[in-house]
Amino acid sequence: MKPQAEQEITIAGRLARHGAGIRMSLAETSPGDLAEAIVRHIGKDVAYPRVACDGAARAAEVILDRLERRRVRVQPPAPLRPE
């Protein structure tokens, strides 16, 4: 299961930042170990920190800001006057 090592590191770090879950090694965890961990944690109180959920709105603001800056910097040429 070595290909899962990157996921174990990435996911474990994300869970730690959010204060969620417990770290377990895929290679070293038996089905029985997993079942025991689940049973130990059923019914425990949890207190997850608030996670920002406005990422799409913030991304849209950044995109609009950059488009506006580009529009101001690169103005279209003046229309040609008929002779």
N, C-alpha and C positions, 0 to 999 in steps of 0.2 A: 504494500500500500504506500510505497514511497511517493508516487505522484501526488498523493494527498497532503504531503508535508507543507507545501506552499499554502494550501488552504488552511491547514491547522494554524500556521503562523499568522496569516492575514485575518482569519476569522477570530482567532483567540485574541488578537490585539484589538479588534473592533469591539468584541464583547467586553473586554476589560475596560475600554474607554467608556462604554455605556453602562458599566456595572451590572452586566447581565450574564447569566450562565455560570458554569464551572468549567475549568479547563480539564480536558481528558485527552489522552493520546489515543488516536485511532489504532495504532499498532499494538498498544499495550492494554487496551480495554477489552475485556471479554464481555460476552452478552450478559453474564451474571453481574459483572462490575457495573455495567450500564444500568441494569435493572435495579441494583442496590442504590445507585446514585439517584435514580428517579424516585424510588420509594422514600429515600431520606429527604428529598426536597418537596414532595407533594404536600401542599397545605402550608408551606412556609410563607411568611409575609415577604413581599418584595417591595423595593423602593427604587425604581428606576429613575435616573435623572431625566429631565426634560430634554428631548431631542428636537432640534430645529426641523420644522416641516415646511419651511417657506423657500426651499432651494429653487424651485421653478420660478417663483416670483423674483427672487434675487438675480437669477440668471437672466431673466427677461430684462430687468433693469440695466444690467451690465451690457447686454446686447444692444438695447435701445440707445444707451449712452454712447457706445462706440459707433453705432450707425449715425447718430446725430453729429458726432465729432467729424466723421468722415464726410458727411454731407456738407458741413460748413467748410472743411478744408478743400474739398474738391467740388467747386461750384461748376455747374454746367455752363458751357459757352453761351454767350448772348446770341439770341436769334439773329440770323442774317437779314439785313435790310434789302428789300427789293430795289433794284436800280431803276 
